[in-house]
Amino acid sequence: MFCPFCGNEDTMVKDSRSTEDGTAIRRRRVCTQCNQRFTTLERIQTRDIMVLKRNGQRVPFDKEKLIKSIDLAMRKRPISAEEIDQIANKLEKQFVDSGENIISSESIGTATMEMLKDIDKVAYVRFASVYCDFQVIKDFAEILQTMEHHEK
């Protein structure tokens, strides 16, 4: 592993531990030349998943895009970046475990909404408003009414 500070290719692993969700290994490293410390993240490489968009276009699944959309829905909510990453990891695992090579953007949006519904109701409504392309106040009222009905 190359040192990001000086470019030396001789670095030592000082500490390794699994991430909380068990999907990666976090390694604390030190450069043998400049003594700078840095962290690397090692993940299992999964098979490539393609996303079938509404317009028929196929693009590679991008977990970072999913993380950004969840982060946007969670803005100013009591949830950490690590928890958002864990949500995205769970969703990605769900898609990989489905066995499908092509997943529709609708399936991704629906799965994300379902997960957010159980974690944070405000984030769920925010995500739904963008994903479902709410145009009028009535759209918000309908989703809130559906949420109230499910809580009874």
KASULFEN-V519089 format. One record per pair of residues at least 4 apart in sequence whose C-alpha atoms are under 7 Angstrom apart, sorted by the first residue. I is the first residue (numbers start at 1). J is the second residue. If there is no record, write none. Layout:
i=I j=J
i=I j=J
//
This chain:
i=1 j=9
i=1 j=10
i=1 j=11
i=2 j=7
i=2 j=8
i=2 j=9
i=2 j=10
i=2 j=11
i=3 j=7
i=3 j=8
i=3 j=9
i=3 j=11
i=3 j=31
i=6 j=34
i=8 j=33
i=10 j=31
i=10 j=32
i=11 j=29
i=11 j=30
i=11 j=31
i=11 j=32
i=12 j=29
i=12 j=30
i=12 j=31
i=12 j=32
i=13 j=27
i=13 j=28
i=13 j=29
i=13 j=30
i=14 j=28
i=14 j=29
i=14 j=30
i=15 j=27
i=15 j=28
i=16 j=25
i=16 j=26
i=16 j=27
i=16 j=28
i=17 j=25
i=17 j=26
i=17 j=27
i=18 j=22
i=18 j=24
i=18 j=25
i=18 j=26
i=19 j=23
i=19 j=24
i=19 j=25
i=19 j=26
i=21 j=86
i=23 j=43
i=24 j=41
i=24 j=42
i=24 j=43
i=25 j=41
i=25 j=42
i=25 j=43
i=26 j=39
i=26 j=40
i=26 j=41
i=26 j=42
i=27 j=39
i=27 j=40
i=27 j=41
i=28 j=38
i=28 j=39
i=28 j=40
i=29 j=37
i=29 j=38
i=29 j=39
i=30 j=35
i=30 j=36
i=30 j=37
i=30 j=38
i=31 j=35
i=31 j=36
i=31 j=37
i=49 j=60
i=49 j=61
i=49 j=101
i=49 j=102
i=50 j=58
i=50 j=59
i=50 j=60
i=50 j=61
i=50 j=101
i=50 j=102
i=50 j=103
i=51 j=58
i=51 j=59
i=51 j=60
i=51 j=61
i=51 j=102
i=51 j=103
i=51 j=104
i=51 j=105
i=52 j=56
i=52 j=57
i=52 j=58
i=52 j=59
i=52 j=102
i=52 j=103
i=52 j=104
i=52 j=105
i=53 j=57
i=53 j=58
i=53 j=104
i=53 j=105
i=54 j=105
i=62 j=66
i=63 j=67
i=63 j=88
i=64 j=68
i=65 j=69
i=66 j=70
i=66 j=88
i=67 j=71
i=67 j=84
i=67 j=85
i=67 j=88
i=68 j=72
i=69 j=73
i=70 j=74
i=70 j=84
i=71 j=75
i=71 j=84
i=73 j=123
i=73 j=126
i=73 j=127
i=74 j=123
i=79 j=83
i=80 j=84
i=81 j=85
i=82 j=86
i=83 j=87
i=84 j=88
i=85 j=89
i=86 j=90
i=87 j=91
i=88 j=92
i=89 j=93
i=90 j=94
i=91 j=95
i=92 j=96
i=93 j=97
i=94 j=98
i=103 j=107
i=104 j=108
i=105 j=109
i=106 j=110
i=107 j=111
i=108 j=112
i=109 j=113
i=109 j=131
i=110 j=114
i=111 j=115
i=112 j=116
i=113 j=117
i=113 j=124
i=113 j=127
i=113 j=128
i=114 j=118
i=115 j=119
i=116 j=120
i=116 j=121
i=116 j=123
i=116 j=124
i=117 j=121
i=117 j=124
i=120 j=124
i=121 j=125
i=122 j=126
i=123 j=127
i=124 j=128
i=125 j=129
i=126 j=130
i=127 j=131
i=128 j=132
i=129 j=133
i=129 j=134
i=130 j=134
i=134 j=139
i=135 j=139
i=137 j=141
i=138 j=142
i=139 j=143
i=140 j=144
i=141 j=145
i=142 j=146
i=143 j=147
i=144 j=148
i=145 j=149
i=146 j=150
i=147 j=151
i=148 j=152
//
